[in-house]
Amino acid sequence: QVQLVESGGGLVQPGGSLRLSCAASGSIFSINVMGWYRQAPGKQRELVATMTSGGRTNYADSVKGRFTISRDNAKNTVYLQMNSLKPEDTAVYYCNLRIGSFEYWGQGTQVTVSL
């Protein structure tokens, strides 16, 4: 079927940067939405950023101006450049792919912002 493989998570100091990558494989329609969600301990999963295959983006208010989502449609890969990281950005980050009414999720990658 469809699989999403994430990479790029890790431990970083406040003010630092990380770049997450997510590559999708399988039967993927060219018209779709890819994005990132995150879930902190004891919190609900929340939207971070999404991007349609046509280039339309959507960001959570908490990350606007700091995070940038991009994608390579030919590679079915989505990226999340995270700058000026804060401790409150600490969470498990999940890659998401939506094709019509179908949704697929990656396994999640841990991002920890701490001294």
PyMOL CGO cylinders between C-alpha atoms (Angstrom):
from pymol import cmd
from pymol.cgo import CYLINDER

trace = [
    CYLINDER, 0.00, 0.00, 0.00, 1.21, 3.45, 0.98, 0.3, 1, 1, 1, 1, 1, 1,
    CYLINDER, 1.21, 3.45, 0.98, 4.09, 4.00, 3.37, 0.3, 1, 1, 1, 1, 1, 1,
    CYLINDER, 4.09, 4.00, 3.37, 5.55, 7.18, 4.86, 0.3, 1, 1, 1, 1, 1, 1,
    CYLINDER, 5.55, 7.18, 4.86, 9.12, 7.22, 6.14, 0.3, 1, 1, 1, 1, 1, 1,
    CYLINDER, 9.12, 7.22, 6.14, 10.26, 10.14, 8.30, 0.3, 1, 1, 1, 1, 1, 1,
    CYLINDER, 10.26, 10.14, 8.30, 13.74, 11.29, 9.23, 0.3, 1, 1, 1, 1, 1, 1,
    CYLINDER, 13.74, 11.29, 9.23, 15.54, 14.26, 10.74, 0.3, 1, 1, 1, 1, 1, 1,
    CYLINDER, 15.54, 14.26, 10.74, 14.32, 14.33, 14.32, 0.3, 1, 1, 1, 1, 1, 1,
    CYLINDER, 14.32, 14.33, 14.32, 16.63, 14.65, 17.29, 0.3, 1, 1, 1, 1, 1, 1,
    CYLINDER, 16.63, 14.65, 17.29, 17.81, 16.76, 20.19, 0.3, 1, 1, 1, 1, 1, 1,
    CYLINDER, 17.81, 16.76, 20.19, 18.53, 20.45, 19.63, 0.3, 1, 1, 1, 1, 1, 1,
    CYLINDER, 18.53, 20.45, 19.63, 19.14, 23.48, 21.85, 0.3, 1, 1, 1, 1, 1, 1,
    CYLINDER, 19.14, 23.48, 21.85, 16.67, 26.36, 22.05, 0.3, 1, 1, 1, 1, 1, 1,
    CYLINDER, 16.67, 26.36, 22.05, 17.15, 28.69, 19.09, 0.3, 1, 1, 1, 1, 1, 1,
    CYLINDER, 17.15, 28.69, 19.09, 18.53, 25.89, 16.96, 0.3, 1, 1, 1, 1, 1, 1,
    CYLINDER, 18.53, 25.89, 16.96, 17.24, 24.35, 13.74, 0.3, 1, 1, 1, 1, 1, 1,
    CYLINDER, 17.24, 24.35, 13.74, 16.16, 20.97, 12.40, 0.3, 1, 1, 1, 1, 1, 1,
    CYLINDER, 16.16, 20.97, 12.40, 14.93, 19.76, 9.04, 0.3, 1, 1, 1, 1, 1, 1,
    CYLINDER, 14.93, 19.76, 9.04, 12.43, 16.91, 8.88, 0.3, 1, 1, 1, 1, 1, 1,
    CYLINDER, 12.43, 16.91, 8.88, 11.89, 14.81, 5.77, 0.3, 1, 1, 1, 1, 1, 1,
    CYLINDER, 11.89, 14.81, 5.77, 9.10, 12.41, 4.82, 0.3, 1, 1, 1, 1, 1, 1,
    CYLINDER, 9.10, 12.41, 4.82, 9.14, 10.22, 1.73, 0.3, 1, 1, 1, 1, 1, 1,
    CYLINDER, 9.14, 10.22, 1.73, 5.94, 8.54, 0.54, 0.3, 1, 1, 1, 1, 1, 1,
    CYLINDER, 5.94, 8.54, 0.54, 5.91, 5.35, -1.48, 0.3, 1, 1, 1, 1, 1, 1,
    CYLINDER, 5.91, 5.35, -1.48, 3.21, 3.18, -3.05, 0.3, 1, 1, 1, 1, 1, 1,
    CYLINDER, 3.21, 3.18, -3.05, 0.08, 4.03, -5.03, 0.3, 1, 1, 1, 1, 1, 1,
    CYLINDER, 0.08, 4.03, -5.03, 0.07, 7.81, -4.65, 0.3, 1, 1, 1, 1, 1, 1,
    CYLINDER, 0.07, 7.81, -4.65, -2.27, 10.03, -6.61, 0.3, 1, 1, 1, 1, 1, 1,
    CYLINDER, -2.27, 10.03, -6.61, -0.56, 13.13, -7.95, 0.3, 1, 1, 1, 1, 1, 1,
    CYLINDER, -0.56, 13.13, -7.95, -3.22, 15.40, -6.44, 0.3, 1, 1, 1, 1, 1, 1,
    CYLINDER, -3.22, 15.40, -6.44, -2.91, 15.25, -2.68, 0.3, 1, 1, 1, 1, 1, 1,
    CYLINDER, -2.91, 15.25, -2.68, -2.08, 17.06, 0.55, 0.3, 1, 1, 1, 1, 1, 1,
    CYLINDER, -2.08, 17.06, 0.55, 1.03, 16.33, 2.60, 0.3, 1, 1, 1, 1, 1, 1,
    CYLINDER, 1.03, 16.33, 2.60, 1.84, 17.80, 5.96, 0.3, 1, 1, 1, 1, 1, 1,
    CYLINDER, 1.84, 17.80, 5.96, 3.10, 17.59, 9.50, 0.3, 1, 1, 1, 1, 1, 1,
    CYLINDER, 3.10, 17.59, 9.50, 1.32, 17.15, 12.81, 0.3, 1, 1, 1, 1, 1, 1,
    CYLINDER, 1.32, 17.15, 12.81, 2.76, 16.92, 16.31, 0.3, 1, 1, 1, 1, 1, 1,
    CYLINDER, 2.76, 16.92, 16.31, 1.78, 15.52, 19.66, 0.3, 1, 1, 1, 1, 1, 1,
    CYLINDER, 1.78, 15.52, 19.66, 3.36, 16.46, 22.98, 0.3, 1, 1, 1, 1, 1, 1,
    CYLINDER, 3.36, 16.46, 22.98, 3.00, 14.27, 26.10, 0.3, 1, 1, 1, 1, 1, 1,
    CYLINDER, 3.00, 14.27, 26.10, -0.48, 14.65, 27.57, 0.3, 1, 1, 1, 1, 1, 1,
    CYLINDER, -0.48, 14.65, 27.57, -1.64, 16.79, 24.65, 0.3, 1, 1, 1, 1, 1, 1,
    CYLINDER, -1.64, 16.79, 24.65, -3.80, 16.16, 21.60, 0.3, 1, 1, 1, 1, 1, 1,
    CYLINDER, -3.80, 16.16, 21.60, -2.30, 15.88, 18.15, 0.3, 1, 1, 1, 1, 1, 1,
    CYLINDER, -2.30, 15.88, 18.15, -2.25, 19.25, 16.40, 0.3, 1, 1, 1, 1, 1, 1,
    CYLINDER, -2.25, 19.25, 16.40, -1.64, 20.50, 12.89, 0.3, 1, 1, 1, 1, 1, 1,
    CYLINDER, -1.64, 20.50, 12.89, 1.76, 22.07, 12.26, 0.3, 1, 1, 1, 1, 1, 1,
    CYLINDER, 1.76, 22.07, 12.26, 1.75, 22.71, 8.51, 0.3, 1, 1, 1, 1, 1, 1,
    CYLINDER, 1.75, 22.71, 8.51, 0.28, 21.31, 5.30, 0.3, 1, 1, 1, 1, 1, 1,
    CYLINDER, 0.28, 21.31, 5.30, 0.94, 21.80, 1.62, 0.3, 1, 1, 1, 1, 1, 1,
    CYLINDER, 0.94, 21.80, 1.62, -1.14, 20.77, -1.37, 0.3, 1, 1, 1, 1, 1, 1,
    CYLINDER, -1.14, 20.77, -1.37, 0.37, 19.36, -4.54, 0.3, 1, 1, 1, 1, 1, 1,
    CYLINDER, 0.37, 19.36, -4.54, -0.55, 22.71, -6.10, 0.3, 1, 1, 1, 1, 1, 1,
    CYLINDER, -0.55, 22.71, -6.10, 1.58, 24.62, -3.60, 0.3, 1, 1, 1, 1, 1, 1,
    CYLINDER, 1.58, 24.62, -3.60, -1.03, 25.99, -1.21, 0.3, 1, 1, 1, 1, 1, 1,
    CYLINDER, -1.03, 25.99, -1.21, 0.21, 26.07, 2.42, 0.3, 1, 1, 1, 1, 1, 1,
    CYLINDER, 0.21, 26.07, 2.42, -1.38, 26.20, 5.84, 0.3, 1, 1, 1, 1, 1, 1,
    CYLINDER, -1.38, 26.20, 5.84, 0.46, 26.84, 9.13, 0.3, 1, 1, 1, 1, 1, 1,
    CYLINDER, 0.46, 26.84, 9.13, -0.41, 26.76, 12.79, 0.3, 1, 1, 1, 1, 1, 1,
    CYLINDER, -0.41, 26.76, 12.79, -0.19, 30.24, 14.30, 0.3, 1, 1, 1, 1, 1, 1,
    CYLINDER, -0.19, 30.24, 14.30, 2.40, 29.03, 16.80, 0.3, 1, 1, 1, 1, 1, 1,
    CYLINDER, 2.40, 29.03, 16.80, 4.93, 28.20, 14.07, 0.3, 1, 1, 1, 1, 1, 1,
    CYLINDER, 4.93, 28.20, 14.07, 4.33, 30.95, 11.52, 0.3, 1, 1, 1, 1, 1, 1,
    CYLINDER, 4.33, 30.95, 11.52, 7.54, 32.79, 10.69, 0.3, 1, 1, 1, 1, 1, 1,
    CYLINDER, 7.54, 32.79, 10.69, 9.69, 30.01, 12.17, 0.3, 1, 1, 1, 1, 1, 1,
    CYLINDER, 9.69, 30.01, 12.17, 8.77, 26.86, 10.24, 0.3, 1, 1, 1, 1, 1, 1,
    CYLINDER, 8.77, 26.86, 10.24, 8.66, 26.38, 6.48, 0.3, 1, 1, 1, 1, 1, 1,
    CYLINDER, 8.66, 26.38, 6.48, 7.01, 23.48, 4.69, 0.3, 1, 1, 1, 1, 1, 1,
    CYLINDER, 7.01, 23.48, 4.69, 8.09, 22.45, 1.20, 0.3, 1, 1, 1, 1, 1, 1,
    CYLINDER, 8.09, 22.45, 1.20, 7.68, 19.46, -1.06, 0.3, 1, 1, 1, 1, 1, 1,
    CYLINDER, 7.68, 19.46, -1.06, 9.14, 17.73, -4.07, 0.3, 1, 1, 1, 1, 1, 1,
    CYLINDER, 9.14, 17.73, -4.07, 6.20, 16.34, -6.02, 0.3, 1, 1, 1, 1, 1, 1,
    CYLINDER, 6.20, 16.34, -6.02, 8.41, 14.24, -8.30, 0.3, 1, 1, 1, 1, 1, 1,
    CYLINDER, 8.41, 14.24, -8.30, 9.84, 12.46, -5.24, 0.3, 1, 1, 1, 1, 1, 1,
    CYLINDER, 9.84, 12.46, -5.24, 6.60, 12.45, -3.21, 0.3, 1, 1, 1, 1, 1, 1,
    CYLINDER, 6.60, 12.45, -3.21, 8.60, 13.96, -0.38, 0.3, 1, 1, 1, 1, 1, 1,
    CYLINDER, 8.60, 13.96, -0.38, 7.65, 16.70, 2.08, 0.3, 1, 1, 1, 1, 1, 1,
    CYLINDER, 7.65, 16.70, 2.08, 10.03, 18.69, 4.27, 0.3, 1, 1, 1, 1, 1, 1,
    CYLINDER, 10.03, 18.69, 4.27, 9.71, 20.82, 7.37, 0.3, 1, 1, 1, 1, 1, 1,
    CYLINDER, 9.71, 20.82, 7.37, 12.44, 23.36, 8.05, 0.3, 1, 1, 1, 1, 1, 1,
    CYLINDER, 12.44, 23.36, 8.05, 12.25, 24.34, 11.73, 0.3, 1, 1, 1, 1, 1, 1,
    CYLINDER, 12.25, 24.34, 11.73, 14.15, 27.43, 12.87, 0.3, 1, 1, 1, 1, 1, 1,
    CYLINDER, 14.15, 27.43, 12.87, 14.27, 29.33, 16.17, 0.3, 1, 1, 1, 1, 1, 1,
    CYLINDER, 14.27, 29.33, 16.17, 13.12, 26.22, 18.00, 0.3, 1, 1, 1, 1, 1, 1,
    CYLINDER, 13.12, 26.22, 18.00, 11.56, 26.59, 21.44, 0.3, 1, 1, 1, 1, 1, 1,
    CYLINDER, 11.56, 26.59, 21.44, 11.13, 24.07, 24.27, 0.3, 1, 1, 1, 1, 1, 1,
    CYLINDER, 11.13, 24.07, 24.27, 7.39, 24.09, 23.59, 0.3, 1, 1, 1, 1, 1, 1,
    CYLINDER, 7.39, 24.09, 23.59, 8.11, 22.65, 20.14, 0.3, 1, 1, 1, 1, 1, 1,
    CYLINDER, 8.11, 22.65, 20.14, 9.12, 19.40, 21.83, 0.3, 1, 1, 1, 1, 1, 1,
    CYLINDER, 9.12, 19.40, 21.83, 6.84, 16.65, 20.52, 0.3, 1, 1, 1, 1, 1, 1,
    CYLINDER, 6.84, 16.65, 20.52, 6.56, 13.62, 18.31, 0.3, 1, 1, 1, 1, 1, 1,
    CYLINDER, 6.56, 13.62, 18.31, 6.16, 14.87, 14.75, 0.3, 1, 1, 1, 1, 1, 1,
    CYLINDER, 6.16, 14.87, 14.75, 4.04, 12.83, 12.35, 0.3, 1, 1, 1, 1, 1, 1,
    CYLINDER, 4.04, 12.83, 12.35, 4.00, 12.99, 8.57, 0.3, 1, 1, 1, 1, 1, 1,
    CYLINDER, 4.00, 12.99, 8.57, 0.55, 12.91, 6.97, 0.3, 1, 1, 1, 1, 1, 1,
    CYLINDER, 0.55, 12.91, 6.97, -0.67, 12.19, 3.44, 0.3, 1, 1, 1, 1, 1, 1,
    CYLINDER, -0.67, 12.19, 3.44, -4.27, 12.78, 2.37, 0.3, 1, 1, 1, 1, 1, 1,
    CYLINDER, -4.27, 12.78, 2.37, -5.63, 11.52, -0.94, 0.3, 1, 1, 1, 1, 1, 1,
    CYLINDER, -5.63, 11.52, -0.94, -9.32, 12.28, -1.22, 0.3, 1, 1, 1, 1, 1, 1,
    CYLINDER, -9.32, 12.28, -1.22, -10.98, 10.59, 1.74, 0.3, 1, 1, 1, 1, 1, 1,
    CYLINDER, -10.98, 10.59, 1.74, -7.95, 8.43, 2.55, 0.3, 1, 1, 1, 1, 1, 1,
    CYLINDER, -7.95, 8.43, 2.55, -5.30, 9.35, 5.13, 0.3, 1, 1, 1, 1, 1, 1,
    CYLINDER, -5.30, 9.35, 5.13, -1.90, 7.83, 5.82, 0.3, 1, 1, 1, 1, 1, 1,
    CYLINDER, -1.90, 7.83, 5.82, 0.48, 8.46, 8.71, 0.3, 1, 1, 1, 1, 1, 1,
    CYLINDER, 0.48, 8.46, 8.71, 4.17, 8.01, 9.35, 0.3, 1, 1, 1, 1, 1, 1,
    CYLINDER, 4.17, 8.01, 9.35, 5.54, 6.34, 12.47, 0.3, 1, 1, 1, 1, 1, 1,
    CYLINDER, 5.54, 6.34, 12.47, 6.55, 9.65, 14.03, 0.3, 1, 1, 1, 1, 1, 1,
    CYLINDER, 6.55, 9.65, 14.03, 9.91, 11.18, 14.83, 0.3, 1, 1, 1, 1, 1, 1,
    CYLINDER, 9.91, 11.18, 14.83, 10.90, 12.69, 18.17, 0.3, 1, 1, 1, 1, 1, 1,
    CYLINDER, 10.90, 12.69, 18.17, 11.95, 16.34, 18.33, 0.3, 1, 1, 1, 1, 1, 1,
    CYLINDER, 11.95, 16.34, 18.33, 13.34, 17.51, 21.67, 0.3, 1, 1, 1, 1, 1, 1,
    CYLINDER, 13.34, 17.51, 21.67, 14.32, 21.13, 22.28, 0.3, 1, 1, 1, 1, 1, 1,
    CYLINDER, 14.32, 21.13, 22.28, 16.31, 21.41, 25.49, 0.3, 1, 1, 1, 1, 1, 1,
    CYLINDER, 16.31, 21.41, 25.49, 19.61, 22.52, 26.99, 0.3, 1, 1, 1, 1, 1, 1,
]
cmd.load_cgo(trace, "trace")
